[in-house]
Amino acid sequence: MTPFKDIGNVPFDVNVLSSIFPNNKHINEKARALERAGRIVRLKKGMYVASSMETGRELSKELIANHIYGPLPF
């Protein structure tokens, strides 16, 4: 079972990776390795989403856009 199955297609940051891989001291290097392996997709610096190959779910463009841009301040 993949550790990203529970996350689904919700974007996450490196803190979530730290909780998934607690024994890894170099989490940014781990993120790059996971990205190169196609297990996660980098959305922007420090923000990722599990690939559809890992989760078995299609990526949601709307959910990704909401996490990248967030609500507009008024």
PDB file with SEQRES, HELIX, SHEET and CRYST1 records, atoms N, CA, C and O in Angstrom:
SEQRES   1 A   74  MET THR PRO PHE LYS ASP ILE GLY ASN VAL PRO PHE ASP          
SEQRES   2 A   74  VAL ASN VAL LEU SER SER ILE PHE PRO ASN ASN LYS HIS          
SEQRES   3 A   74  ILE ASN GLU LYS ALA ARG ALA LEU GLU ARG ALA GLY ARG          
SEQRES   4 A   74  ILE VAL ARG LEU LYS LYS GLY MET TYR VAL ALA SER SER          
SEQRES   5 A   74  MET GLU THR GLY ARG GLU LEU SER LYS GLU LEU ILE ALA          
SEQRES   6 A   74  ASN HIS ILE TYR GLY PRO LEU PRO PHE                          
HELIX    1 AA1 VAL A   14  ILE A   20  1                                   7    
HELIX    2 AA2 ILE A   27  ARG A   36  1                                  10    
HELIX    3 AA3 SER A   52  THR A   55  1                                   4    
HELIX    4 AA4 LYS A   61  TYR A   69  1                                   9    
SHEET    1 AA1 3 PHE A  12  ASP A  13  0                                        
SHEET    2 AA1 3 MET A  47  ALA A  50 -1                                        
SHEET    3 AA1 3 ILE A  40  LYS A  44 -1                                        
CRYST1    1.000    1.000    1.000  90.00  90.00  90.00 P 1           1          
ATOM      1  N   MET A   1       0.848  -1.195   0.000  1.00  0.00           N  
ATOM      2  CA  MET A   1       0.000   0.000   0.000  1.00  0.00           C  
ATOM      3  C   MET A   1       0.886   1.248   0.000  1.00  0.00           C  
ATOM      4  O   MET A   1       1.879   1.327   0.724  1.00  0.00           O  
ATOM      5  N   THR A   2       0.515   2.178  -0.798  1.00  0.00           N  
ATOM      6  CA  THR A   2       1.269   3.421  -0.914  1.00  0.00           C  
ATOM      7  C   THR A   2       0.899   4.395   0.206  1.00  0.00           C  
ATOM      8  O   THR A   2      -0.268   4.470   0.593  1.00  0.00           O  
ATOM      9  N   PRO A   3       1.867   5.135   0.728  1.00  0.00           N  
ATOM     10  CA  PRO A   3       1.543   6.085   1.805  1.00  0.00           C  
ATOM     11  C   PRO A   3       0.684   7.254   1.319  1.00  0.00           C  
ATOM     12  O   PRO A   3       0.124   7.991   2.131  1.00  0.00           O  
ATOM     13  N   PHE A   4       0.580   7.426   0.013  1.00  0.00           N  
ATOM     14  CA  PHE A   4      -0.186   8.539  -0.529  1.00  0.00           C  
ATOM     15  C   PHE A   4      -1.645   8.189  -0.784  1.00  0.00           C  
ATOM     16  O   PHE A   4      -2.433   9.059  -1.155  1.00  0.00           O  
ATOM     17  N   LYS A   5      -2.010   6.937  -0.593  1.00  0.00           N  
ATOM     18  CA  LYS A   5      -3.384   6.500  -0.837  1.00  0.00           C  
ATOM     19  C   LYS A   5      -4.363   7.251   0.066  1.00  0.00           C  
ATOM     20  O   LYS A   5      -5.455   7.610  -0.376  1.00  0.00           O  
ATOM     21  N   ASP A   6      -3.988   7.491   1.322  1.00  0.00           N  
ATOM     22  CA  ASP A   6      -4.875   8.180   2.268  1.00  0.00           C  
ATOM     23  C   ASP A   6      -5.004   9.669   1.961  1.00  0.00           C  
ATOM     24  O   ASP A   6      -6.035  10.276   2.251  1.00  0.00           O  
ATOM     25  N   ILE A   7      -3.967  10.255   1.378  1.00  0.00           N  
ATOM     26  CA  ILE A   7      -4.005  11.687   1.058  1.00  0.00           C  
ATOM     27  C   ILE A   7      -4.943  11.953  -0.103  1.00  0.00           C  
ATOM     28  O   ILE A   7      -5.617  12.983  -0.138  1.00  0.00           O  
ATOM     29  N   GLY A   8      -4.989  11.040  -1.042  1.00  0.00           N  
ATOM     30  CA  GLY A   8      -5.841  11.222  -2.211  1.00  0.00           C  
ATOM     31  C   GLY A   8      -5.280  12.286  -3.130  1.00  0.00           C  
ATOM     32  O   GLY A   8      -4.067  12.380  -3.314  1.00  0.00           O  
ATOM     33  N   ASN A   9      -6.154  13.082  -3.701  1.00  0.00           N  
ATOM     34  CA  ASN A   9      -5.706  14.106  -4.648  1.00  0.00           C  
ATOM     35  C   ASN A   9      -5.689  15.510  -4.035  1.00  0.00           C  
ATOM     36  O   ASN A   9      -5.816  16.505  -4.748  1.00  0.00           O  
ATOM     37  N   VAL A  10      -5.534  15.582  -2.725  1.00  0.00           N  
ATOM     38  CA  VAL A  10      -5.464  16.867  -2.028  1.00  0.00           C  
ATOM     39  C   VAL A  10      -4.005  17.355  -2.005  1.00  0.00           C  
ATOM     40  O   VAL A  10      -3.122  16.614  -1.572  1.00  0.00           O  
ATOM     41  N   PRO A  11      -3.743  18.573  -2.458  1.00  0.00           N  
ATOM     42  CA  PRO A  11      -2.370  19.095  -2.409  1.00  0.00           C  
ATOM     43  C   PRO A  11      -1.848  19.157  -0.965  1.00  0.00           C  
ATOM     44  O   PRO A  11      -2.611  19.366  -0.022  1.00  0.00           O  
ATOM     45  N   PHE A  12      -0.523  18.969  -0.819  1.00  0.00           N  
ATOM     46  CA  PHE A  12       0.101  18.968   0.498  1.00  0.00           C  
ATOM     47  C   PHE A  12       1.461  19.627   0.421  1.00  0.00           C  
ATOM     48  O   PHE A  12       2.001  19.833  -0.666  1.00  0.00           O  
ATOM     49  N   ASP A  13       2.018  19.962   1.587  1.00  0.00           N  
ATOM     50  CA  ASP A  13       3.334  20.605   1.618  1.00  0.00           C  
ATOM     51  C   ASP A  13       4.378  19.638   2.195  1.00  0.00           C  
ATOM     52  O   ASP A  13       4.070  18.487   2.506  1.00  0.00           O  
ATOM     53  N   VAL A  14       5.604  20.121   2.330  1.00  0.00           N  
ATOM     54  CA  VAL A  14       6.690  19.256   2.800  1.00  0.00           C  
ATOM     55  C   VAL A  14       6.474  18.788   4.236  1.00  0.00           C  
ATOM     56  O   VAL A  14       7.027  17.761   4.629  1.00  0.00           O  
ATOM     57  N   ASN A  15       5.697  19.504   5.018  1.00  0.00           N  
ATOM     58  CA  ASN A  15       5.407  19.056   6.385  1.00  0.00           C  
ATOM     59  C   ASN A  15       4.662  17.725   6.385  1.00  0.00           C  
ATOM     60  O   ASN A  15       4.883  16.886   7.257  1.00  0.00           O  
ATOM     61  N   VAL A  16       3.792  17.538   5.421  1.00  0.00           N  
ATOM     62  CA  VAL A  16       3.069  16.271   5.307  1.00  0.00           C  
ATOM     63  C   VAL A  16       4.046  15.164   4.923  1.00  0.00           C  
ATOM     64  O   VAL A  16       3.961  14.050   5.441  1.00  0.00           O  
ATOM     65  N   LEU A  17       4.975  15.469   4.014  1.00  0.00           N  
ATOM     66  CA  LEU A  17       5.999  14.485   3.660  1.00  0.00           C  
ATOM     67  C   LEU A  17       6.830  14.105   4.882  1.00  0.00           C  
ATOM     68  O   LEU A  17       7.201  12.943   5.049  1.00  0.00           O  
ATOM     69  N   SER A  18       7.121  15.080   5.730  1.00  0.00           N  
ATOM     70  CA  SER A  18       7.879  14.803   6.961  1.00  0.00           C  
ATOM     71  C   SER A  18       7.133  13.841   7.870  1.00  0.00           C  
ATOM     72  O   SER A  18       7.747  12.999   8.524  1.00  0.00           O  
ATOM     73  N   SER A  19       5.818  13.960   7.914  1.00  0.00           N  
ATOM     74  CA  SER A  19       5.041  13.047   8.759  1.00  0.00           C  
ATOM     75  C   SER A  19       4.925  11.663   8.129  1.00  0.00           C  
ATOM     76  O   SER A  19       4.812  10.669   8.847  1.00  0.00           O  
ATOM     77  N   ILE A  20       4.951  11.581   6.798  1.00  0.00           N  
ATOM     78  CA  ILE A  20       4.889  10.289   6.116  1.00  0.00           C  
ATOM     79  C   ILE A  20       6.225   9.556   6.221  1.00  0.00           C  
ATOM     80  O   ILE A  20       6.265   8.338   6.395  1.00  0.00           O  
ATOM     81  N   PHE A  21       7.318  10.316   6.111  1.00  0.00           N  
ATOM     82  CA  PHE A  21       8.667   9.756   6.170  1.00  0.00           C  
ATOM     83  C   PHE A  21       9.425  10.366   7.354  1.00  0.00           C  
ATOM     84  O   PHE A  21      10.340  11.164   7.149  1.00  0.00           O  
ATOM     85  N   PRO A  22       9.057  10.003   8.590  1.00  0.00           N  
ATOM     86  CA  PRO A  22       9.631  10.650   9.779  1.00  0.00           C  
ATOM     87  C   PRO A  22      11.129  10.385   9.978  1.00  0.00           C  
ATOM     88  O   PRO A  22      11.801  11.176  10.640  1.00  0.00           O  
ATOM     89  N   ASN A  23      11.657   9.310   9.432  1.00  0.00           N  
ATOM     90  CA  ASN A  23      13.069   8.988   9.618  1.00  0.00           C  
ATOM     91  C   ASN A  23      13.973   9.633   8.581  1.00  0.00           C  
ATOM     92  O   ASN A  23      15.193   9.469   8.629  1.00  0.00           O  
ATOM     93  N   ASN A  24      13.387  10.362   7.647  1.00  0.00           N  
ATOM     94  CA  ASN A  24      14.168  10.995   6.596  1.00  0.00           C  
ATOM     95  C   ASN A  24      14.568  12.397   7.036  1.00  0.00           C  
ATOM     96  O   ASN A  24      13.706  13.252   7.242  1.00  0.00           O  
ATOM     97  N   LYS A  25      15.864  12.638   7.180  1.00  0.00           N  
ATOM     98  CA  LYS A  25      16.348  13.936   7.650  1.00  0.00           C  
ATOM     99  C   LYS A  25      16.378  14.988   6.556  1.00  0.00           C  
ATOM    100  O   LYS A  25      16.319  16.182   6.849  1.00  0.00           O  
ATOM    101  N   HIS A  26      16.469  14.567   5.302  1.00  0.00           N  
ATOM    102  CA  HIS A  26      16.567  15.497   4.175  1.00  0.00           C  
ATOM    103  C   HIS A  26      15.281  15.410   3.349  1.00  0.00           C  
ATOM    104  O   HIS A  26      15.261  14.810   2.275  1.00  0.00           O  
ATOM    105  N   ILE A  27      14.222  16.013   3.862  1.00  0.00           N  
ATOM    106  CA  ILE A  27      12.900  15.857   3.266  1.00  0.00           C  
ATOM    107  C   ILE A  27      12.810  16.504   1.884  1.00  0.00           C  
ATOM    108  O   ILE A  27      12.077  16.011   1.026  1.00  0.00           O  
ATOM    109  N   ASN A  28      13.537  17.592   1.652  1.00  0.00           N  
ATOM    110  CA  ASN A  28      13.490  18.209   0.323  1.00  0.00           C  
ATOM    111  C   ASN A  28      14.120  17.303  -0.724  1.00  0.00           C  
ATOM    112  O   ASN A  28      13.645  17.239  -1.858  1.00  0.00           O  
ATOM    113  N   GLU A  29      15.185  16.605  -0.353  1.00  0.00           N  
ATOM    114  CA  GLU A  29      15.788  15.636  -1.272  1.00  0.00           C  
ATOM    115  C   GLU A  29      14.834  14.473  -1.521  1.00  0.00           C  
ATOM    116  O   GLU A  29      14.736  13.977  -2.644  1.00  0.00           O  
ATOM    117  N   LYS A  30      14.135  14.040  -0.481  1.00  0.00           N  
ATOM    118  CA  LYS A  30      13.149  12.970  -0.625  1.00  0.00           C  
ATOM    119  C   LYS A  30      12.036  13.412  -1.566  1.00  0.00           C  
ATOM    120  O   LYS A  30      11.576  12.628  -2.396  1.00  0.00           O  
ATOM    121  N   ALA A  31      11.600  14.668  -1.443  1.00  0.00           N  
ATOM    122  CA  ALA A  31      10.552  15.198  -2.318  1.00  0.00           C  
ATOM    123  C   ALA A  31      11.018  15.187  -3.772  1.00  0.00           C  
ATOM    124  O   ALA A  31      10.257  14.807  -4.662  1.00  0.00           O  
ATOM    125  N   ARG A  32      12.256  15.597  -4.017  1.00  0.00           N  
ATOM    126  CA  ARG A  32      12.785  15.589  -5.387  1.00  0.00           C  
ATOM    127  C   ARG A  32      12.868  14.163  -5.933  1.00  0.00           C  
ATOM    128  O   ARG A  32      12.572  13.931  -7.105  1.00  0.00           O  
ATOM    129  N   ALA A  33      13.265  13.218  -5.096  1.00  0.00           N  
ATOM    130  CA  ALA A  33      13.352  11.819  -5.528  1.00  0.00           C  
ATOM    131  C   ALA A  33      11.958  11.265  -5.861  1.00  0.00           C  
ATOM    132  O   ALA A  33      11.784  10.567  -6.860  1.00  0.00           O  
ATOM    133  N   LEU A  34      10.983  11.580  -5.026  1.00  0.00           N  
ATOM    134  CA  LEU A  34       9.609  11.139  -5.285  1.00  0.00           C  
ATOM    135  C   LEU A  34       9.062  11.770  -6.557  1.00  0.00           C  
ATOM    136  O   LEU A  34       8.325  11.132  -7.308  1.00  0.00           O  
ATOM    137  N   GLU A  35       9.428  13.028  -6.795  1.00  0.00           N  
ATOM    138  CA  GLU A  35       8.995  13.724  -8.004  1.00  0.00           C  
ATOM    139  C   GLU A  35       9.627  13.078  -9.243  1.00  0.00           C  
ATOM    140  O   GLU A  35       8.942  12.834 -10.237  1.00  0.00           O  
ATOM    141  N   ARG A  36      10.928  12.803  -9.181  1.00  0.00           N  
ATOM    142  CA  ARG A  36      11.606  12.154 -10.315  1.00  0.00           C  
ATOM    143  C   ARG A  36      11.021  10.771 -10.600  1.00  0.00           C  
ATOM    144  O   ARG A  36      10.950  10.349 -11.755  1.00  0.00           O  
ATOM    145  N   ALA A  37      10.606  10.073  -9.554  1.00  0.00           N  
ATOM    146  CA  ALA A  37      10.027   8.736  -9.708  1.00  0.00           C  
ATOM    147  C   ALA A  37       8.583   8.777 -10.199  1.00  0.00           C  
ATOM    148  O   ALA A  37       8.011   7.736 -10.521  1.00  0.00           O  
ATOM    149  N   GLY A  38       7.988   9.970 -10.259  1.00  0.00           N  
ATOM    150  CA  GLY A  38       6.612  10.100 -10.726  1.00  0.00           C  
ATOM    151  C   GLY A  38       5.568   9.799  -9.676  1.00  0.00           C  
ATOM    152  O   GLY A  38       4.394   9.617  -9.996  1.00  0.00           O  
ATOM    153  N   ARG A  39       5.986   9.745  -8.426  1.00  0.00           N  
ATOM    154  CA  ARG A  39       5.042   9.443  -7.348  1.00  0.00           C  
ATOM    155  C   ARG A  39       4.299  10.675  -6.865  1.00  0.00           C  
ATOM    156  O   ARG A  39       3.160  10.573  -6.409  1.00  0.00           O  
ATOM    157  N   ILE A  40       4.936  11.847  -6.961  1.00  0.00           N  
ATOM    158  CA  ILE A  40       4.280  13.108  -6.617  1.00  0.00           C  
ATOM    159  C   ILE A  40       4.525  14.101  -7.750  1.00  0.00           C  
ATOM    160  O   ILE A  40       5.452  13.946  -8.545  1.00  0.00           O  
ATOM    161  N   VAL A  41       3.673  15.123  -7.805  1.00  0.00           N  
ATOM    162  CA  VAL A  41       3.777  16.184  -8.807  1.00  0.00           C  
ATOM    163  C   VAL A  41       3.979  17.494  -8.069  1.00  0.00           C  
ATOM    164  O   VAL A  41       3.227  17.811  -7.147  1.00  0.00           O  
ATOM    165  N   ARG A  42       4.988  18.256  -8.466  1.00  0.00           N  
ATOM    166  CA  ARG A  42       5.251  19.562  -7.841  1.00  0.00           C  
ATOM    167  C   ARG A  42       4.322  20.592  -8.460  1.00  0.00           C  
ATOM    168  O   ARG A  42       4.303  20.772  -9.678  1.00  0.00           O  
ATOM    169  N   LEU A  43       3.552  21.266  -7.616  1.00  0.00           N  
ATOM    170  CA  LEU A  43       2.646  22.310  -8.079  1.00  0.00           C  
ATOM    171  C   LEU A  43       3.321  23.672  -8.067  1.00  0.00           C  
ATOM    172  O   LEU A  43       3.189  24.454  -9.009  1.00  0.00           O  
ATOM    173  N   LYS A  44       4.032  23.938  -7.007  1.00  0.00           N  
ATOM    174  CA  LYS A  44       4.856  25.134  -6.854  1.00  0.00           C  
ATOM    175  C   LYS A  44       5.848  24.818  -5.747  1.00  0.00           C  
ATOM    176  O   LYS A  44       5.786  23.743  -5.150  1.00  0.00           O  
ATOM    177  N   LYS A  45       6.753  25.731  -5.467  1.00  0.00           N  
ATOM    178  CA  LYS A  45       7.781  25.469  -4.473  1.00  0.00           C  
ATOM    179  C   LYS A  45       7.158  25.055  -3.138  1.00  0.00           C  
ATOM    180  O   LYS A  45       6.409  25.816  -2.526  1.00  0.00           O  
ATOM    181  N   GLY A  46       7.479  23.843  -2.703  1.00  0.00           N  
ATOM    182  CA  GLY A  46       6.998  23.360  -1.417  1.00  0.00           C  
ATOM    183  C   GLY A  46       5.599  22.788  -1.409  1.00  0.00           C  
ATOM    184  O   GLY A  46       5.126  22.360  -0.356  1.00  0.00           O  
ATOM    185  N   MET A  47       4.907  22.763  -2.556  1.00  0.00           N  
ATOM    186  CA  MET A  47       3.549  22.227  -2.606  1.00  0.00           C  
ATOM    187  C   MET A  47       3.477  21.127  -3.661  1.00  0.00           C  
ATOM    188  O   MET A  47       3.917  21.300  -4.798  1.00  0.00           O  
ATOM    189  N   TYR A  48       2.912  19.998  -3.256  1.00  0.00           N  
ATOM    190  CA  TYR A  48       2.866  18.818  -4.101  1.00  0.00           C  
ATOM    191  C   TYR A  48       1.478  18.194  -4.064  1.00  0.00           C  
ATOM    192  O   TYR A  48       0.644  18.526  -3.222  1.00  0.00           O  
ATOM    193  N   VAL A  49       1.260  17.282  -5.003  1.00  0.00           N  
ATOM    194  CA  VAL A  49       0.061  16.449  -5.005  1.00  0.00           C  
ATOM    195  C   VAL A  49       0.512  15.049  -5.411  1.00  0.00           C  
ATOM    196  O   VAL A  49       1.392  14.899  -6.259  1.00  0.00           O  
ATOM    197  N   ALA A  50      -0.085  14.032  -4.811  1.00  0.00           N  
ATOM    198  CA  ALA A  50       0.250  12.656  -5.176  1.00  0.00           C  
ATOM    199  C   ALA A  50      -0.228  12.399  -6.596  1.00  0.00           C  
ATOM    200  O   ALA A  50      -1.306  12.848  -6.986  1.00  0.00           O  
ATOM    201  N   SER A  51       0.573  11.678  -7.366  1.00  0.00           N  
ATOM    202  CA  SER A  51       0.201  11.401  -8.751  1.00  0.00           C  
ATOM    203  C   SER A  51      -1.000  10.469  -8.793  1.00  0.00           C  
ATOM    204  O   SER A  51      -1.257   9.723  -7.848  1.00  0.00           O  
ATOM    205  N   SER A  52      -1.723  10.521  -9.892  1.00  0.00           N  
ATOM    206  CA  SER A  52      -2.894   9.663 -10.033  1.00  0.00           C  
ATOM    207  C   SER A  52      -2.476   8.190 -10.064  1.00  0.00           C  
ATOM    208  O   SER A  52      -3.271   7.317  -9.716  1.00  0.00           O  
ATOM    209  N   MET A  53      -1.252   7.911 -10.474  1.00  0.00           N  
ATOM    210  CA  MET A  53      -0.722   6.547 -10.451  1.00  0.00           C  
ATOM    211  C   MET A  53      -0.647   6.026  -9.006  1.00  0.00           C  
ATOM    212  O   MET A  53      -0.892   4.845  -8.758  1.00  0.00           O  
ATOM    213  N   GLU A  54      -0.311   6.900  -8.067  1.00  0.00           N  
ATOM    214  CA  GLU A  54      -0.186   6.518  -6.660  1.00  0.00           C  
ATOM    215  C   GLU A  54      -1.541   6.371  -5.971  1.00  0.00           C  
ATOM    216  O   GLU A  54      -1.737   5.457  -5.169  1.00  0.00           O  
ATOM    217  N   THR A  55      -2.460   7.257  -6.277  1.00  0.00           N  
ATOM    218  CA  THR A  55      -3.730   7.281  -5.553  1.00  0.00           C  
ATOM    219  C   THR A  55      -4.841   6.501  -6.232  1.00  0.00           C  
ATOM    220  O   THR A  55      -5.789   6.064  -5.580  1.00  0.00           O  
ATOM    221  N   GLY A  56      -4.727   6.329  -7.533  1.00  0.00           N  
ATOM    222  CA  GLY A  56      -5.802   5.688  -8.276  1.00  0.00           C  
ATOM    223  C   GLY A  56      -6.949   6.634  -8.552  1.00  0.00           C  
ATOM    224  O   GLY A  56      -8.018   6.211  -8.992  1.00  0.00           O  
ATOM    225  N   ARG A  57      -6.733   7.910  -8.297  1.00  0.00           N  
ATOM    226  CA  ARG A  57      -7.763   8.933  -8.537  1.00  0.00           C  
ATOM    227  C   ARG A  57      -7.240   9.962  -9.537  1.00  0.00           C  
ATOM    228  O   ARG A  57      -6.040  10.229  -9.596  1.00  0.00           O  
ATOM    229  N   GLU A  58      -8.135  10.522 -10.304  1.00  0.00           N  
ATOM    230  CA  GLU A  58      -7.764  11.562 -11.246  1.00  0.00           C  
ATOM    231  C   GLU A  58      -7.508  12.869 -10.492  1.00  0.00           C  
ATOM    232  O   GLU A  58      -8.203  13.181  -9.526  1.00  0.00           O  
ATOM    233  N   LEU A  59      -6.506  13.630 -10.940  1.00  0.00           N  
ATOM    234  CA  LEU A  59      -6.206  14.908 -10.290  1.00  0.00           C  
ATOM    235  C   LEU A  59      -7.326  15.902 -10.567  1.00  0.00           C  
ATOM    236  O   LEU A  59      -7.853  15.960 -11.678  1.00  0.00           O  
ATOM    237  N   SER A  60      -7.686  16.679  -9.556  1.00  0.00           N  
ATOM    238  CA  SER A  60      -8.744  17.675  -9.667  1.00  0.00           C  
ATOM    239  C   SER A  60      -8.123  19.040  -9.939  1.00  0.00           C  
ATOM    240  O   SER A  60      -7.462  19.613  -9.072  1.00  0.00           O  
ATOM    241  N   LYS A  61      -8.338  19.555 -11.138  1.00  0.00           N  
ATOM    242  CA  LYS A  61      -7.794  20.862 -11.501  1.00  0.00           C  
ATOM    243  C   LYS A  61      -8.356  21.959 -10.600  1.00  0.00           C  
ATOM    244  O   LYS A  61      -7.641  22.891 -10.233  1.00  0.00           O  
ATOM    245  N   GLU A  62      -9.615  21.850 -10.251  1.00  0.00           N  
ATOM    246  CA  GLU A  62     -10.251  22.862  -9.413  1.00  0.00           C  
ATOM    247  C   GLU A  62      -9.654  22.871  -7.999  1.00  0.00           C  
ATOM    248  O   GLU A  62      -9.384  23.934  -7.438  1.00  0.00           O  
ATOM    249  N   LEU A  63      -9.454  21.692  -7.440  1.00  0.00           N  
ATOM    250  CA  LEU A  63      -8.880  21.580  -6.097  1.00  0.00           C  
ATOM    251  C   LEU A  63      -7.441  22.084  -6.080  1.00  0.00           C  
ATOM    252  O   LEU A  63      -7.032  22.772  -5.144  1.00  0.00           O  
ATOM    253  N   ILE A  64      -6.683  21.747  -7.104  1.00  0.00           N  
ATOM    254  CA  ILE A  64      -5.299  22.216  -7.213  1.00  0.00           C  
ATOM    255  C   ILE A  64      -5.256  23.725  -7.331  1.00  0.00           C  
ATOM    256  O   ILE A  64      -4.466  24.381  -6.651  1.00  0.00           O  
ATOM    257  N   ALA A  65      -6.101  24.284  -8.189  1.00  0.00           N  
ATOM    258  CA  ALA A  65      -6.136  25.743  -8.378  1.00  0.00           C  
ATOM    259  C   ALA A  65      -6.511  26.446  -7.078  1.00  0.00           C  
ATOM    260  O   ALA A  65      -5.957  27.499  -6.762  1.00  0.00           O  
ATOM    261  N   ASN A  66      -7.442  25.875  -6.325  1.00  0.00           N  
ATOM    262  CA  ASN A  66      -7.860  26.473  -5.059  1.00  0.00           C  
ATOM    263  C   ASN A  66      -6.709  26.516  -4.059  1.00  0.00           C  
ATOM    264  O   ASN A  66      -6.571  27.491  -3.321  1.00  0.00           O  
ATOM    265  N   HIS A  67      -5.887  25.479  -4.024  1.00  0.00           N  
ATOM    266  CA  HIS A  67      -4.742  25.458  -3.101  1.00  0.00           C  
ATOM    267  C   HIS A  67      -3.610  26.363  -3.546  1.00  0.00           C  
ATOM    268  O   HIS A  67      -2.906  26.938  -2.716  1.00  0.00           O  
ATOM    269  N   ILE A  68      -3.434  26.493  -4.847  1.00  0.00           N  
ATOM    270  CA  ILE A  68      -2.348  27.347  -5.352  1.00  0.00           C  
ATOM    271  C   ILE A  68      -2.698  28.816  -5.154  1.00  0.00           C  
ATOM    272  O   ILE A  68      -1.890  29.585  -4.633  1.00  0.00           O  
ATOM    273  N   TYR A  69      -3.886  29.204  -5.564  1.00  0.00           N  
ATOM    274  CA  TYR A  69      -4.236  30.622  -5.541  1.00  0.00           C  
ATOM    275  C   TYR A  69      -4.977  31.032  -4.291  1.00  0.00           C  
ATOM    276  O   TYR A  69      -4.842  32.174  -3.851  1.00  0.00           O  
ATOM    277  N   GLY A  70      -5.751  30.148  -3.707  1.00  0.00           N  
ATOM    278  CA  GLY A  70      -6.487  30.457  -2.485  1.00  0.00           C  
ATOM    279  C   GLY A  70      -7.575  31.504  -2.718  1.00  0.00           C  
ATOM    280  O   GLY A  70      -7.717  32.021  -3.826  1.00  0.00           O  
ATOM    281  N   PRO A  71      -8.319  31.806  -1.700  1.00  0.00           N  
ATOM    282  CA  PRO A  71      -9.371  32.823  -1.840  1.00  0.00           C  
ATOM    283  C   PRO A  71      -8.765  34.221  -1.996  1.00  0.00           C  
ATOM    284  O   PRO A  71      -7.695  34.513  -1.461  1.00  0.00           O  
ATOM    285  N   LEU A  72      -9.451  35.051  -2.720  1.00  0.00           N  
ATOM    286  CA  LEU A  72      -8.991  36.419  -2.921  1.00  0.00           C  
ATOM    287  C   LEU A  72      -9.295  37.254  -1.682  1.00  0.00           C  
ATOM    288  O   LEU A  72     -10.395  37.161  -1.137  1.00  0.00           O  
ATOM    289  N   PRO A  73      -8.352  38.060  -1.230  1.00  0.00           N  
ATOM    290  CA  PRO A  73      -8.603  38.922  -0.064  1.00  0.00           C  
ATOM    291  C   PRO A  73      -9.516  40.089  -0.439  1.00  0.00           C  
ATOM    292  O   PRO A  73      -9.429  40.626  -1.543  1.00  0.00           O  
ATOM    293  N   PHE A  74     -10.379  40.470   0.476  1.00  0.00           N  
ATOM    294  CA  PHE A  74     -11.278  41.596   0.226  1.00  0.00           C  
ATOM    295  C   PHE A  74     -10.976  42.744   1.128  1.00  0.00           C  
ATOM    296  O   PHE A  74     -11.639  43.779   1.053  1.00  0.00           O  
TER     297      PHE A  74                                                      
END                                                                             
